[in-house]
Amino acid sequence: METYDIIVIGAGPAGSAAAIYAKRYGMNVLIVESGTIGGQLSWASEIENYPGVPKMTGMDYAESIRKHLEHLKIPLQMETVNSIRKLNGKFELELSSGSKLTTLSVILATGSSHRHLDVAGEEAFFGKGVSYCATCDGYFFKGRTVAVIGGGNSALTSALYLAGIAKKTYLVHRRDGFRAEQAIIDKLMKDPRIEAKLGFVPLALEGNDVLKKIKLMNVSDNSESYLDVDGVFVSVGEDPNSSLAKQLGIPLSEKGFVQTDEKQATSIPGFYAAGDLTGKGWAQAINAAAQGMAAGIECSIYIQGLKKKH
């Protein structure tokens, strides 16, 4: 069985950057991806905030990553890694097909998954009024009416961002108070462009070809009402895809994010993590790519040192 220098798990901005840098360091690298090249960004209707990319669809971004990997002759295997273990100084990965891979090191870049509302219409109107990223898609609702659903820092920050773009911004939260930092709450409450709808939960998202309204329930009396909107931004949290790190006993934060040092290294030598699953900084492609760069370089230096010892 071939032993790779580095196996990168995930082909989003973090994983692809890690693999690109590792390859340029002369590493024998493989990417394993279970879903879509480009990660969550591949679903974006348009990308306009990545330096050097004035305008690009998520699918085009994914295709550009694929071409970049092909240009550098970095192999890409479309499979799910079911389990991982460290044995005799190497990592063994078992794939969904039942096959196994062996590597000297791993860079985990599996990202995170947006929590969903799990209400009627959410899936049907995804990309047709429903979004999980205000900074990604907010501009497309310029001068229109939008709603943010959530009550934490991310939701309030999204509402403040959208208030500068949209005609009207609602903030819908099930509790009678927010779970955000007080400074952010104070800023939001002073903004006349934002109307807080506290004590409401969404029951359904409705429309025809595109989203038109939210069906709400008042939690105090169970009464129902409708809110006319052009867009809904769901911001009820992220779940890091960190199960593989957990299998190895790598420390996770209370919210399940993989703990790394400034070099993206975890507590296990040879195992690095980068991107959204680390919970460090903004959940933006440029930040994930920067972490991937660091992981790719530092992991390559680790492998070089390992080979010198042998």
C-alpha positions as CSV (number, residue, x, y, z in Angstrom):
1,M,0.0,0.0,0.0
2,E,1.4,3.4,-1.0
3,T,2.2,5.7,1.9
4,Y,1.5,9.4,1.2
5,D,3.4,12.2,2.8
6,I,0.2,14.2,3.4
7,I,-3.5,13.4,3.0
8,V,-5.7,16.4,3.0
9,I,-9.3,15.7,3.9
10,G,-11.6,18.3,2.3
11,A,-11.3,20.2,-1.0
12,G,-12.7,23.6,0.0
13,P,-10.6,26.8,0.3
14,A,-8.7,25.5,3.3
15,G,-8.0,22.0,2.0
16,S,-7.2,23.0,-1.6
17,A,-4.8,25.7,-0.3
18,A,-3.1,23.2,2.0
19,A,-2.6,20.7,-0.8
20,I,-1.3,23.4,-3.2
21,Y,1.3,24.6,-0.8
22,A,2.3,21.1,0.2
23,K,2.7,20.0,-3.4
24,R,4.9,23.1,-4.0
25,Y,7.0,21.9,-1.1
26,G,7.6,18.6,-2.9
27,M,5.2,16.5,-0.9
28,N,3.4,13.4,-2.1
29,V,-0.1,14.7,-1.4
30,L,-3.6,13.4,-1.9
31,I,-7.0,15.1,-1.3
32,V,-10.0,13.1,-0.2
33,E,-13.3,14.9,-0.5
34,S,-16.7,13.5,0.4
35,G,-19.0,16.2,-1.0
36,T,-18.2,19.1,-3.4
37,I,-15.0,20.7,-4.5
38,G,-15.0,24.2,-3.2
39,G,-16.9,23.4,0.0
40,Q,-19.9,25.5,1.0
41,L,-18.7,28.3,-1.3
42,S,-19.5,26.1,-4.3
43,W,-23.2,26.7,-3.5
44,A,-22.9,30.5,-3.6
45,S,-24.9,32.1,-6.4
46,E,-22.1,34.7,-6.9
47,I,-18.7,35.4,-5.3
48,E,-17.6,39.0,-5.3
49,N,-15.5,39.4,-2.1
50,Y,-12.4,37.3,-2.9
51,P,-9.4,39.3,-4.0
52,G,-8.7,39.1,-7.7
53,V,-12.1,37.6,-8.4
54,P,-14.5,40.5,-9.2
55,K,-17.4,38.2,-9.9
56,M,-17.7,34.4,-10.1
57,T,-20.4,31.8,-9.4
58,G,-19.7,29.1,-6.7
59,M,-19.7,26.5,-9.4
60,D,-17.1,28.4,-11.4
61,Y,-15.0,28.8,-8.2
62,A,-15.2,25.0,-7.7
63,E,-14.2,24.4,-11.3
64,S,-11.2,26.7,-10.9
65,I,-10.0,24.8,-7.9
66,R,-10.3,21.5,-9.8
67,K,-8.3,22.9,-12.7
68,H,-5.6,24.3,-10.3
69,L,-5.3,20.8,-8.6
70,E,-5.1,19.2,-12.0
71,H,-2.4,21.7,-13.1
72,L,-0.3,20.7,-10.2
73,K,-1.1,17.0,-10.7
74,I,-2.6,16.7,-7.2
75,P,-4.8,13.6,-7.1
76,L,-8.3,14.0,-5.8
77,Q,-10.3,11.0,-4.5
78,M,-14.1,11.6,-4.1
79,E,-14.9,9.5,-1.0
80,T,-15.9,9.8,2.6
81,V,-13.3,9.1,5.3
82,N,-15.2,6.9,7.8
83,S,-12.5,6.4,10.4
84,I,-8.9,7.3,11.1
85,R,-6.3,5.9,13.5
86,K,-2.6,6.3,14.2
87,L,-0.6,3.1,14.0
88,N,3.2,2.7,14.2
89,G,3.8,6.4,13.5
90,K,1.5,6.5,10.5
91,F,-2.2,7.4,10.0
92,E,-4.5,4.9,8.5
93,L,-7.8,6.1,6.9
94,E,-10.7,3.8,6.2
95,L,-12.9,5.1,3.3
96,S,-16.6,4.5,2.7
97,S,-15.7,2.0,-0.1
98,G,-13.9,-0.1,2.5
99,S,-10.5,0.7,1.1
100,K,-7.7,2.1,3.3
101,L,-5.1,4.8,2.8
102,T,-1.8,5.3,4.7
103,T,-0.1,8.6,5.3
104,L,2.6,10.1,7.4
105,S,0.4,13.2,8.2
106,V,-3.1,14.5,7.8
107,I,-4.5,18.0,7.3
108,L,-8.2,18.0,8.3
109,A,-10.2,20.6,6.4
110,T,-13.7,19.3,6.5
111,G,-15.3,22.7,7.4
112,S,-18.5,23.2,9.2
113,S,-22.2,22.8,8.4
114,H,-24.8,25.5,8.8
115,R,-27.5,24.5,11.3
116,H,-30.9,24.5,9.6
117,L,-34.3,25.6,10.8
118,D,-35.8,22.4,9.7
119,V,-39.0,24.1,8.6
120,A,-41.2,23.7,5.5
121,G,-39.8,25.5,2.5
122,E,-36.3,26.0,3.8
123,E,-34.8,23.5,1.4
124,A,-37.0,24.4,-1.5
125,F,-36.1,28.1,-1.4
126,F,-32.4,27.6,-0.8
127,G,-30.7,30.0,-3.3
128,K,-34.1,31.4,-4.1
129,G,-34.4,33.7,-1.1
130,V,-32.9,31.5,1.6
131,S,-29.2,32.0,2.5
132,Y,-26.8,31.0,5.3
133,C,-24.3,33.8,4.7
134,A,-25.1,37.5,4.8
135,T,-21.6,38.6,3.6
136,C,-21.8,36.2,0.7
137,D,-25.3,36.9,-0.6
138,G,-26.5,40.1,1.1
139,Y,-25.6,42.4,-1.8
140,F,-28.2,40.6,-4.0
141,F,-30.9,41.9,-1.8
142,K,-29.9,45.6,-2.1
143,G,-33.0,47.8,-1.5
144,R,-35.2,44.9,-0.6
145,T,-36.7,43.5,2.6
146,V,-34.8,40.7,4.4
147,A,-35.0,38.9,7.7
148,V,-32.2,37.3,9.8
149,I,-33.2,34.4,12.0
150,G,-31.1,34.0,15.2
151,G,-30.0,35.7,18.3
152,G,-26.2,35.3,18.7
153,N,-23.3,37.4,17.7
154,S,-23.4,36.1,14.1
155,A,-27.0,36.9,13.7
156,L,-26.8,40.4,15.0
157,T,-23.6,41.1,13.0
158,S,-25.4,39.8,9.9
159,A,-28.4,42.1,10.6
160,L,-26.1,45.1,11.0
161,Y,-24.3,44.3,7.8
162,L,-27.6,43.8,5.9
163,A,-29.1,47.0,7.3
164,G,-26.6,48.9,5.2
165,I,-27.7,47.1,2.0
166,A,-31.4,46.3,2.4
167,K,-34.4,48.6,2.5
168,K,-35.7,46.9,5.7
169,T,-34.1,44.3,7.9
170,Y,-36.0,42.2,10.5
171,L,-34.3,40.2,13.2
172,V,-36.3,37.2,14.3
173,H,-35.4,35.5,17.6
174,R,-37.3,32.9,19.6
175,R,-36.3,34.4,23.0
176,D,-37.1,37.8,24.5
177,G,-33.4,38.7,24.6
178,F,-30.3,38.2,22.5
179,R,-27.4,35.9,23.3
180,A,-24.8,38.3,21.8
181,E,-22.2,40.6,23.3
182,Q,-23.7,43.7,24.9
183,A,-21.8,46.0,22.7
184,I,-23.2,44.4,19.6
185,I,-26.7,44.5,21.1
186,D,-26.4,48.2,21.9
187,K,-25.3,49.0,18.4
188,L,-28.2,47.0,16.9
189,M,-30.9,48.5,19.1
190,K,-29.8,52.0,18.0
191,D,-30.1,51.2,14.3
192,P,-33.5,52.4,13.1
193,R,-33.2,50.2,9.9
194,I,-33.5,47.1,12.0
195,E,-36.7,45.8,13.6
196,A,-36.3,43.1,16.2
197,K,-39.1,40.5,16.3
198,L,-38.4,38.9,19.7
199,G,-40.4,35.9,21.0
200,F,-41.1,34.5,17.5
201,V,-40.2,31.2,15.8
202,P,-40.5,30.5,12.1
203,L,-42.9,27.8,11.2
204,A,-42.6,27.8,7.4
205,L,-41.0,29.7,4.5
206,E,-43.5,30.3,1.7
207,G,-43.6,31.6,-1.8
208,N,-44.0,30.6,-5.5
209,D,-40.8,30.4,-7.6
210,V,-39.0,32.5,-4.9
211,L,-39.4,33.2,-1.2
212,K,-42.2,35.7,-0.4
213,K,-43.0,35.4,3.3
214,I,-42.2,33.8,6.6
215,K,-44.9,32.1,8.8
216,L,-44.2,33.0,12.4
217,M,-45.5,31.8,15.7
218,N,-45.6,34.0,18.8
219,V,-44.1,31.8,21.6
220,S,-46.1,33.6,24.3
221,D,-49.6,32.8,23.0
222,N,-49.0,30.5,20.0
223,S,-50.7,33.0,17.6
224,E,-49.5,32.9,14.0
225,S,-48.6,35.7,11.6
226,Y,-46.8,36.4,8.4
227,L,-43.8,38.5,7.6
228,D,-43.4,39.6,3.9
229,V,-39.7,39.3,2.9
230,D,-37.6,38.9,-0.2
231,G,-34.8,37.1,1.6
232,V,-34.1,35.1,4.8
233,F,-30.7,34.7,6.3
234,V,-30.5,31.7,8.7
235,S,-27.9,32.3,11.4
236,V,-28.6,29.8,14.2
237,G,-25.1,28.4,14.5
238,E,-22.5,26.2,12.9
239,D,-21.7,22.6,13.6
240,P,-18.0,21.9,12.9
241,N,-17.3,18.6,11.0
242,S,-14.8,17.5,13.6
243,S,-15.8,13.8,14.2
244,L,-12.5,12.5,12.7
245,A,-10.5,14.6,15.1
246,K,-12.6,13.4,18.0
247,Q,-11.9,9.8,17.0
248,L,-8.2,10.4,17.7
249,G,-8.9,12.1,21.0
250,I,-7.8,15.6,19.8
251,P,-9.1,18.3,22.1
252,L,-12.2,20.1,20.9
253,S,-13.7,23.3,22.2
254,E,-17.1,23.3,24.0
255,K,-18.7,23.9,20.6
256,G,-16.8,21.1,18.9
257,F,-14.2,23.1,17.1
258,V,-10.8,21.5,16.6
259,Q,-8.1,23.1,18.8
260,T,-4.9,24.1,17.0
261,D,-1.9,26.2,17.7
262,E,-0.7,29.2,15.6
263,K,0.8,26.7,13.1
264,Q,-2.5,24.8,12.7
265,A,-1.0,21.8,14.5
266,T,-3.2,19.8,16.9
267,S,-2.1,17.9,20.0
268,I,-1.2,14.8,17.9
269,P,2.1,15.2,15.9
270,G,1.5,15.1,12.2
271,F,-2.2,16.0,12.4
272,Y,-3.1,19.5,11.4
273,A,-6.5,21.2,11.0
274,A,-7.5,24.3,9.0
275,G,-10.6,26.3,8.0
276,D,-14.0,26.7,9.5
277,L,-13.8,23.6,11.7
278,T,-11.2,25.4,13.8
279,G,-13.6,28.2,14.7
280,K,-10.8,30.7,14.4
281,G,-11.6,34.1,13.0
282,W,-14.3,34.9,10.4
283,A,-15.9,32.0,8.6
284,Q,-14.8,33.3,5.2
285,A,-13.1,31.6,2.3
286,I,-10.0,33.9,2.5
287,N,-9.5,33.1,6.2
288,A,-9.9,29.4,5.5
289,A,-7.4,29.6,2.6
290,A,-4.9,31.4,4.8
291,Q,-5.2,28.7,7.5
292,G,-4.8,26.1,4.8
293,M,-1.7,27.8,3.5
294,A,-0.2,27.7,7.0
295,A,-1.1,24.1,7.5
296,G,0.3,23.1,4.2
297,I,3.6,24.7,4.9
298,E,4.0,23.6,8.5
299,C,2.9,20.1,7.7
300,S,5.5,19.9,4.9
301,I,8.2,21.2,7.3
302,Y,7.2,18.5,9.7
303,I,7.5,15.8,7.0
304,Q,10.9,17.1,6.0
305,G,12.1,16.8,9.5
306,L,10.6,13.4,9.9
307,K,12.4,12.1,6.8
308,K,15.7,13.5,8.0
309,K,15.5,11.4,11.1
310,H,15.1,8.3,9.0
